[in-house]
Amino acid sequence: MATRLPKLPNAVRGKDYIETKDWTVKELELALKTAGELKKMFRKGKPHRYLPDKTAFLFFFDKSTRTRNSFEAGLT
């Protein structure tokens, strides 16, 4: 059974992260806390439906990081 996380407040639902200055401290803290919880669940092998049918894009400017990310994304 999938683990359920608390629902994100409307203030951050669907909000794009382009620059830190576009988010309040409270919104950034919530995003980091949620990311931490998702990471813990992943490590424990607990499935979730927090981002159903969504695709994430990450941009890296360091070649080694970009290559590693591309490789990992291709495996999932």
N, CA, C and O atoms as a MOPAC input file, in Angstrom:
PM7 MOZYME 1SCF
protein

 N      0.83600 1    -1.18100 1     0.00000 1
 C      0.00000 1     0.00000 1     0.00000 1
 C      0.88400 1     1.24800 1     0.00000 1
 O      1.87800 1     1.29800 1     0.72400 1
 N      0.54100 1     2.23300 1    -0.78500 1
 C      1.33100 1     3.45500 1    -0.90100 1
 C      1.17800 1     4.31500 1     0.34400 1
 O      0.08600 1     4.44500 1     0.89700 1
 N      2.28400 1     4.89400 1     0.77000 1
 C      2.28000 1     5.80900 1     1.89800 1
 C      1.75500 1     7.15600 1     1.43600 1
 O      2.06200 1     7.60700 1     0.33300 1
 N      0.96200 1     7.79500 1     2.28200 1
 C      0.40300 1     9.09400 1     1.92800 1
 C      1.11200 1    10.19400 1     2.70700 1
 O      1.26800 1    10.11100 1     3.92500 1
 N      1.52800 1    11.20100 1     2.00100 1
 C      2.13200 1    12.37900 1     2.61300 1
 C      1.06100 1    13.44700 1     2.76400 1
 O      0.03100 1    13.39500 1     2.09300 1
 N      1.30000 1    14.41700 1     3.64600 1
 C      0.33400 1    15.51000 1     3.76400 1
 C      0.19300 1    16.25500 1     2.44000 1
 O      1.15500 1    16.37900 1     1.68100 1
 N     -0.99500 1    16.74100 1     2.17500 1
 C     -1.25300 1    17.48100 1     0.94000 1
 C     -0.52500 1    18.82800 1     0.99200 1
 O     -0.53500 1    19.51500 1     2.01300 1
 N      0.09800 1    19.18400 1    -0.11400 1
 C      0.78200 1    20.47700 1    -0.18000 1
 C     -0.23900 1    21.60700 1    -0.18800 1
 O     -1.29600 1    21.49100 1    -0.80700 1
 N      0.07800 1    22.69800 1     0.49700 1
 C     -0.82300 1    23.85700 1     0.46400 1
 C     -0.93100 1    24.41600 1    -0.95200 1
 O     -0.01300 1    24.26600 1    -1.75900 1
 N     -2.04600 1    25.05300 1    -1.24300 1
 C     -2.26000 1    25.62200 1    -2.57700 1
 C     -1.17500 1    26.61700 1    -2.96600 1
 O     -0.91600 1    26.81100 1    -4.15400 1
 N     -0.54000 1    27.25100 1    -1.98700 1
 C      0.49500 1    28.25200 1    -2.27300 1
 C      1.66500 1    27.66600 1    -3.05900 1
 O      2.32000 1    28.38900 1    -3.81000 1
 N      1.93900 1    26.37700 1    -2.90200 1
 C      3.07400 1    25.77300 1    -3.60100 1
 C      2.67400 1    24.70000 1    -4.60500 1
 O      3.52000 1    24.21500 1    -5.35600 1
 N      1.41900 1    24.32800 1    -4.63100 1
 C      0.97700 1    23.31400 1    -5.59600 1
 C      1.10500 1    23.87100 1    -7.01300 1
 O      0.53100 1    24.90900 1    -7.34200 1
 N      1.85800 1    23.17100 1    -7.83200 1
 C      2.01900 1    23.57800 1    -9.21700 1
 C      2.93400 1    24.77400 1    -9.42500 1
 O      3.04200 1    25.28900 1   -10.53700 1
 N      3.58600 1    25.21300 1    -8.36900 1
 C      4.47700 1    26.37700 1    -8.46800 1
 C      5.84200 1    25.94000 1    -8.97900 1
 O      6.42900 1    24.99400 1    -8.45500 1
 N      6.34300 1    26.61600 1    -9.98500 1
 C      7.65800 1    26.30000 1   -10.53600 1
 C      8.75100 1    26.91700 1    -9.68100 1
 O      8.59200 1    28.00500 1    -9.12600 1
 N      9.85600 1    26.20400 1    -9.58700 1
 C     11.01500 1    26.74100 1    -8.88100 1
 C     12.02900 1    27.17900 1    -9.92700 1
 O     12.66500 1    26.34800 1   -10.57500 1
 N     12.17200 1    28.46500 1   -10.08300 1
 C     13.15000 1    29.01900 1   -11.01000 1
 C     14.26900 1    29.68900 1   -10.21800 1
 O     15.45100 1    29.45000 1   -10.46500 1
 N     13.88100 1    30.52500 1    -9.27000 1
 C     14.85400 1    31.21200 1    -8.42400 1
 C     14.37400 1    31.20900 1    -6.98400 1
 O     13.17400 1    31.26800 1    -6.71700 1
 N     15.31600 1    31.14200 1    -6.06200 1
 C     14.98700 1    31.13200 1    -4.64100 1
 C     14.20300 1    32.37600 1    -4.25200 1
 O     13.30700 1    32.30100 1    -3.41100 1
 N     14.51900 1    33.49800 1    -4.83900 1
 C     13.85500 1    34.75300 1    -4.46400 1
 C     12.35400 1    34.75600 1    -4.78300 1
 O     11.61700 1    35.60000 1    -4.27400 1
 N     11.90600 1    33.82800 1    -5.61300 1
 C     10.48500 1    33.74300 1    -5.96300 1
 C      9.66000 1    33.02900 1    -4.89800 1
 O      8.43000 1    33.04000 1    -4.96000 1
 N     10.31700 1    32.41000 1    -3.92700 1
 C      9.64000 1    31.63700 1    -2.89100 1
 C      9.87900 1    32.27600 1    -1.52900 1
 O     10.92400 1    32.88200 1    -1.29600 1
 N      8.91100 1    32.13800 1    -0.63600 1
 C      9.09600 1    32.61400 1     0.73300 1
 C      9.93400 1    31.59600 1     1.49900 1
 O     10.11000 1    30.46100 1     1.05400 1
 N     10.44300 1    32.01000 1     2.64300 1
 C     11.21700 1    31.09700 1     3.48600 1
 C     10.34800 1    29.90600 1     3.88600 1
 O     10.81500 1    28.76700 1     3.88800 1
 N      9.09700 1    30.16700 1     4.22000 1
 C      8.18100 1    29.09600 1     4.63100 1
 C      7.96400 1    28.09200 1     3.49200 1
 O      7.94500 1    26.88400 1     3.72900 1
 N      7.80200 1    28.58200 1     2.26900 1
 C      7.61500 1    27.69600 1     1.11800 1
 C      8.86200 1    26.86000 1     0.85700 1
 O      8.75900 1    25.67100 1     0.55500 1
 N     10.03500 1    27.47000 1     0.97000 1
 C     11.28500 1    26.73000 1     0.77500 1
 C     11.45900 1    25.65400 1     1.83900 1
 O     11.86000 1    24.53100 1     1.53300 1
 N     11.15600 1    25.99700 1     3.08700 1
 C     11.26100 1    25.01500 1     4.17100 1
 C     10.31600 1    23.84600 1     3.93500 1
 O     10.68700 1    22.69500 1     4.16100 1
 N      9.10300 1    24.12800 1     3.48500 1
 C      8.13100 1    23.07700 1     3.19600 1
 C      8.62100 1    22.18000 1     2.06400 1
 O      8.50200 1    20.95700 1     2.14300 1
 N      9.16700 1    22.77700 1     1.02200 1
 C      9.67700 1    21.99100 1    -0.10600 1
 C     10.82400 1    21.08700 1     0.32800 1
 O     10.87600 1    19.92000 1    -0.06100 1
 N     11.74100 1    21.61600 1     1.12800 1
 C     12.87300 1    20.81400 1     1.59800 1
 C     12.42700 1    19.71000 1     2.55000 1
 O     12.95300 1    18.59800 1     2.50300 1
 N     11.46500 1    20.01100 1     3.41100 1
 C     10.94200 1    18.99400 1     4.33100 1
 C     10.26300 1    17.87100 1     3.54300 1
 O     10.46900 1    16.69100 1     3.83000 1
 N      9.46500 1    18.24100 1     2.56500 1
 C      8.77900 1    17.24500 1     1.74000 1
 C      9.78100 1    16.39600 1     0.97300 1
 O      9.62500 1    15.17800 1     0.88300 1
 N     10.80900 1    17.03000 1     0.42000 1
 C     11.85000 1    16.28800 1    -0.30300 1
 C     12.54800 1    15.30400 1     0.62500 1
 O     12.84600 1    14.17700 1     0.23100 1
 N     12.80700 1    15.72700 1     1.85100 1
 C     13.43800 1    14.83700 1     2.82700 1
 C     12.56900 1    13.63200 1     3.14500 1
 O     13.06900 1    12.51200 1     3.24800 1
 N     11.27700 1    13.85700 1     3.30200 1
 C     10.35400 1    12.75500 1     3.58100 1
 C     10.28900 1    11.78400 1     2.40000 1
 O     10.27700 1    10.56900 1     2.59800 1
 N     10.24600 1    12.30600 1     1.18700 1
 C     10.23100 1    11.44600 1     0.00100 1
 C     11.51500 1    10.62300 1    -0.09000 1
 O     11.48200 1     9.45300 1    -0.47300 1
 N     12.63100 1    11.23100 1     0.25900 1
 C     13.91100 1    10.52900 1     0.22400 1
 C     13.92900 1     9.39000 1     1.24400 1
 O     14.41000 1     8.29700 1     0.94400 1
 N     13.40900 1     9.63800 1     2.44400 1
 C     13.33300 1     8.58900 1     3.47300 1
 C     12.46800 1     7.43000 1     2.99000 1
 O     12.82700 1     6.26400 1     3.15500 1
 N     11.32500 1     7.76200 1     2.39100 1
 C     10.42400 1     6.72300 1     1.89900 1
 C     11.10000 1     5.90700 1     0.80300 1
 O     10.95500 1     4.68500 1     0.76400 1
 N     11.83600 1     6.56900 1    -0.08700 1
 C     12.53400 1     5.87800 1    -1.16400 1
 C     13.55100 1     4.89900 1    -0.59800 1
 O     13.63800 1     3.75600 1    -1.04500 1
 N     14.31800 1     5.35000 1     0.38600 1
 C     15.33500 1     4.48600 1     0.99800 1
 C     14.72400 1     3.25600 1     1.66400 1
 O     15.33100 1     2.18500 1     1.68600 1
 N     13.51300 1     3.42000 1     2.20700 1
 C     12.83500 1     2.30400 1     2.87400 1
 C     12.04100 1     1.44900 1     1.89200 1
 O     11.46100 1     0.43400 1     2.27900 1
 N     12.01500 1     1.85300 1     0.63100 1
 C     11.27900 1     1.09600 1    -0.37600 1
 C      9.77700 1     1.24800 1    -0.26400 1
 O      9.02900 1     0.38300 1    -0.72000 1
 N      9.32300 1     2.34600 1     0.34300 1
 C      7.88400 1     2.57900 1     0.49600 1
 C      7.35500 1     3.34700 1    -0.71800 1
 O      7.80100 1     4.46300 1    -0.98600 1
 N      6.42500 1     2.76800 1    -1.43700 1
 C      5.86000 1     3.47000 1    -2.59700 1
 C      4.94100 1     4.61000 1    -2.16100 1
 O      4.43000 1     4.61500 1    -1.04200 1
 N      4.74100 1     5.55900 1    -3.04300 1
 C      3.81900 1     6.65900 1    -2.77000 1
 C      3.21200 1     7.12300 1    -4.08400 1
 O      3.69500 1     6.77800 1    -5.16200 1
 N      2.15800 1     7.90000 1    -3.98200 1
 C      1.52400 1     8.48800 1    -5.16800 1
 C      1.50000 1    10.00600 1    -5.01100 1
 O      0.50400 1    10.66200 1    -5.31700 1
 N      2.61200 1    10.54700 1    -4.53100 1
 C      2.68000 1    11.98200 1    -4.27500 1
 C      2.78200 1    12.79600 1    -5.56000 1
 O      2.27600 1    13.91600 1    -5.62700 1
 N      3.41900 1    12.25300 1    -6.55500 1
 C      3.55800 1    12.94600 1    -7.84200 1
 C      3.07400 1    12.03100 1    -8.96400 1
 O      3.85600 1    11.66500 1    -9.84200 1
 N      1.79500 1    11.65900 1    -8.94600 1
 C      1.31700 1    10.69300 1    -9.93700 1
 C      1.40100 1    11.23300 1   -11.36000 1
 O      1.00300 1    12.36200 1   -11.64900 1
 N      1.93100 1    10.39100 1   -12.23100 1
 C      1.99700 1    10.70300 1   -13.65900 1
 C      2.71600 1    12.02200 1   -13.96500 1
 O      2.36800 1    12.71700 1   -14.91900 1
 N      3.70600 1    12.35500 1   -13.16100 1
 C      4.48000 1    13.58700 1   -13.35800 1
 C      5.89100 1    13.24500 1   -13.81100 1
 O      6.41600 1    12.18000 1   -13.48700 1
 N      6.48800 1    14.13900 1   -14.54700 1
 C      7.86800 1    14.00700 1   -14.97700 1
 C      8.64900 1    15.17600 1   -14.40300 1
 O      8.20900 1    16.32300 1   -14.48100 1
 N      9.79800 1    14.88500 1   -13.83200 1
 C     10.63500 1    15.94100 1   -13.26400 1
 C     11.81100 1    16.20000 1   -14.18500 1
 O     12.39600 1    15.27100 1   -14.74200 1
 N     12.14300 1    17.44300 1   -14.33800 1
 C     13.31200 1    17.83600 1   -15.11800 1
 C     14.29300 1    18.52700 1   -14.19700 1
 O     13.92200 1    19.41800 1   -13.43300 1
 N     15.53300 1    18.11700 1   -14.27300 1
 C     16.58500 1    18.72400 1   -13.47500 1
 C     17.65800 1    19.23700 1   -14.41800 1
 O     18.01900 1    18.56900 1   -15.38600 1
 N     18.15300 1    20.40200 1   -14.13700 1
 C     19.20900 1    20.98000 1   -14.95800 1
 C     20.48400 1    21.08400 1   -14.14400 1
 O     20.49100 1    21.64200 1   -13.04700 1
 N     21.56000 1    20.54200 1   -14.69000 1
 C     22.86000 1    20.61400 1   -14.03600 1
 C     23.83800 1    21.23300 1   -15.01600 1
 O     23.76200 1    20.99700 1   -16.22100 1
 N     24.74000 1    22.01200 1   -14.49900 1
 C     25.70400 1    22.68300 1   -15.35900 1
 C     27.08800 1    22.06300 1   -15.27900 1
 O     27.97300 1    22.42300 1   -16.05400 1
 N     27.28400 1    21.14200 1   -14.35900 1
 C     28.54600 1    20.41600 1   -14.24400 1
 C     28.39900 1    19.12300 1   -15.03300 1
 O     27.44600 1    18.37700 1   -14.80800 1
 N     29.30500 1    18.84000 1   -15.94100 1
 C     29.16700 1    17.68200 1   -16.83100 1
 C     29.00600 1    16.36600 1   -16.08600 1
 O     28.16500 1    15.55100 1   -16.46200 1
 N     29.78900 1    16.14100 1   -15.04400 1
 C     29.71300 1    14.85200 1   -14.35000 1
 C     28.35700 1    14.66400 1   -13.68100 1
 O     27.82100 1    13.55600 1   -13.67300 1
 N     27.80000 1    15.72600 1   -13.12500 1
 C     26.49000 1    15.63300 1   -12.48600 1
 C     25.40800 1    15.39000 1   -13.52400 1
 O     24.51300 1    14.57200 1   -13.31200 1
 N     25.48600 1    16.08900 1   -14.63500 1
 C     24.48200 1    15.94000 1   -15.68800 1
 C     24.50200 1    14.51700 1   -16.24100 1
 O     23.44400 1    13.93600 1   -16.48000 1
 N     25.67900 1    13.95700 1   -16.44600 1
 C     25.80000 1    12.59600 1   -16.96800 1
 C     25.22200 1    11.59600 1   -15.97800 1
 O     24.47300 1    10.70000 1   -16.36700 1
 N     25.55900 1    11.74100 1   -14.72100 1
 C     25.04400 1    10.83500 1   -13.69200 1
 C     23.52700 1    10.90900 1   -13.62700 1
 O     22.85600 1     9.87900 1   -13.55300 1
 N     22.98300 1    12.12100 1   -13.65300 1
 C     21.54300 1    12.29100 1   -13.58500 1
 C     20.86300 1    11.66100 1   -14.79800 1
 O     19.83600 1    10.99900 1   -14.65100 1
 N     21.41000 1    11.85500 1   -15.97100 1
 C     20.83100 1    11.26400 1   -17.18500 1
 C     20.82000 1     9.74600 1   -17.09300 1
 O     19.84400 1     9.10100 1   -17.47700 1
 N     21.88500 1     9.19000 1   -16.59300 1
 C     21.97700 1     7.74400 1   -16.43800 1
 C     20.92100 1     7.24000 1   -15.46100 1
 O     20.21800 1     6.27000 1   -15.74700 1
 N     20.80900 1     7.90000 1   -14.30500 1
 C     19.83200 1     7.47500 1   -13.30300 1
 C     18.40800 1     7.63700 1   -13.81600 1
 O     17.56100 1     6.77900 1   -13.56700 1
 N     18.13700 1     8.71500 1   -14.52400 1
 C     16.79300 1     8.93800 1   -15.05300 1
 C     16.42300 1     7.87400 1   -16.07800 1
 O     15.26400 1     7.46700 1   -16.16200 1
 N     17.39000 1     7.43000 1   -16.84600 1
 C     17.13000 1     6.39100 1   -17.83300 1
 C     16.80800 1     5.04300 1   -17.21500 1
 O     16.16500 1     4.20500 1   -17.84600 1
 N     17.25000 1     4.83300 1   -15.98800 1
 C     17.00200 1     3.56600 1   -15.30600 1
 C     15.66100 1     3.52200 1   -14.61000 1
 O     15.18000 1     2.43900 1   -14.27600 1
 N     15.04200 1     4.66800 1   -14.38100 1
 C     13.78500 1     4.68200 1   -13.62600 1
 C     12.58800 1     4.69900 1   -14.53400 1
 O     11.45200 1     4.71200 1   -14.05800 1

